[in-house]
Amino acid sequence: KKYSNIYKYNTSISLECCDFINFNSKEQISIMVFDMDEYNGKTALEHFQNIENFFYYIVEIVGLEPTYICQTQKGFQFGYHLKNHIFTHQKKAVNYLKAIKKSLTIRASLDAKASNRLYGVWRNPLKHLYYYSQQLNYELKDFNHLLPKKNSYSQSIRINIEFFQNYINEKYL
C-alpha cells in the first residue's frame, strides 16, 4: 500500500499487478470513491456479509448504482465514475463535489476520513472480490438529491425583499 505513491505504472499494468492503486490526482477527479469499514458496531463485512447486500444498501441510500464495489478485509469500497473530469482548479465544481461526498458519507454512515478524500490510494477492485456494474459517466447533477434542500425561510425572505424593491422602484422612482 505504501508503495502506491512511490512507483508509477501505466494504468493497464497497475490494474493487472497492484493490490492498491491511486485513484484521481491532485489535478483532476474522475471517480468518486467511498469506504465503509464499520456499521452498527460491527465490521461492515460482518453486518452486510457480502457485496450483494451492500449493493442494495448503497442503491437504497443513493438511488444510483455504483460503478463498482470492492470487498475489503473489513468492509467495502465503492465508486462512481464521472463523465467529465473535475479539475481541481475549478473551485466551484470541487466544492460541489465535496458537498456531495460529505452528504453521502453522512447518509450512508461511511468512513469520513477515507470517503471525503478526493484522491488517494485505494484497493484495486480487480485484485479483490468485486462487482462491476458498467454504470459509467455520472454527472455531479445526478447526485443533487443528496444535498440538503435550500431553506424555504431564506427563499421567502428573498421573495419579500424582491417584492419590496419592486414596490419602492414603482412608487418612488
N, C-alpha and C positions, 0 to 999 in steps of 0.2 A: 504494500500500500504506500509506504513512504517513498518508493522509487518512482511513483507515477509522476511526481513533479520534477524528477531529475532526468530521466530518459525520455526522449521523444521519438515516437514511431509514427509512421503514417497510419491512417485510420484502419485500413484492412488488416495490417499486422497487429495493431492493438486489439482489435475485436477478436482476432483469432488466437492470440497468445497471452494476453494480460488479464489477470483476475480483476484488477482495478484500473479504471481509465478516467481521464479528465473529461468532464462534460463542460461545454461552453469555454469561454476565455474572458480575460479582462476587457477585451474589446467588443465581444458580442455574445448574446444569449440566443441559443437555437432550440433549447428544450428546457422546460420547467421540470425540475427533479425534486422529489419529496421522499421523506424517510419516516418510517414508523418502527420503533423498536419495542415500545411498551404500550399496553392498552388495558385499562381497568385493573391495574395491579399485577398483571402477568406480562410475559413477553407477548408481543403481537402474534408471533408464530403459535404460541400456546393457545391464545384466545381464538384466532381465526382458523388455525390448523392447516390451511392450505391456500394457495393462490386464488382458487375459485371463490372461496368465502370472502377473502379480502377484496377481490374484484367487485363482488356485489355490494360490499360496504362502501367502497370508493364511488362506484357509479350512483349509488343512492344519495350520497352526500353531494357529489359534484354535478351529477346529471350528465356527465360526459365520460366516455370510455377512455381510459388512459392508453397511450401509445404502447406502453409496455409496463409490466410488473415483474420485479425480480425478487425472489425469495432470498433472504439473508439468514445468518445464524440465529438472529433474534426476532426478525420480522420481515419487513418488505420495503423495497424502494420502488418508486414508480415515476413515470414521466409523461409529459405531454409535449409532443413535437410541435414547434411553432412554424407556421407557414412563412412568416417573414422574420428574419433575424431582428433582434432588438439590439441596436448598437448602444454601448454604454455611454456614449457622448450625448445621446438623446435623453436628457434628464426627465422629461415628462413621461416618456414611454417606460423608462426604468422605474420611476416612482409608481406608475400604474401597475407594472409587473410585480413590484414589491408588495403593493397593496393586495393584489390577487393572491400571492403566495402566503402572505400573513393571514388573510381571511380563511383560506383553505386549511392552513396549518391549525388554526384555532378550531374551525368547524369539525375537522376530522381527527382532532387530538393527535396531531403528528409531532415528531421531534422538531421543536422550533429551531434549535441551533443548526441542525443539518438542513431542514426543509426551507429555511429562509435564505440560504446561500444562493447566489446567482450562478456561481461557477465553483468547481472543485472536483475532488476525487470521489468517485462513486464505484460501486461494483459494476463489472462488465456483465450485462444481462445475458450475454451469450455463453458465459463461462459458469453460470449458476442456473438453478432451476428458474425458468422464466415463462412468461406469457407475452406474446407479441400480438397486438390487435390490428396492425396496419392502419390504425386511425392516425393519420398524419395531417399536418397543415392546419392546426388550430390557429385561430387568431385570438388576440387578447380579448376582443369584444365577446367571444364565445363564453368568457368567464365572468361577464358583467353581473350576472345574477348572484355571484358570491360576495359581491361588495355591498356594504351597508347602503340602504336607500337614503337619499337626501332627506334631511329633516323637514317635514311638512311645515313646521313652525317658521323656519327660516325662509321657506318658499312663500308663505303667506305674508311675511314682513316685506319681502322683496316686491310682491304684488301691490301691497299697500303703499310702499314708497313710490313705485312707478305711477300708481293712481294719483297720489298726492302731487308728484312732479308734473304730471299732465294737467291736473286741475289748476296748479299755480301758473303754468305756461298759458293755459287758455284764458284764465281770469285776469292775469296781470301783465301779460306780455303781448 
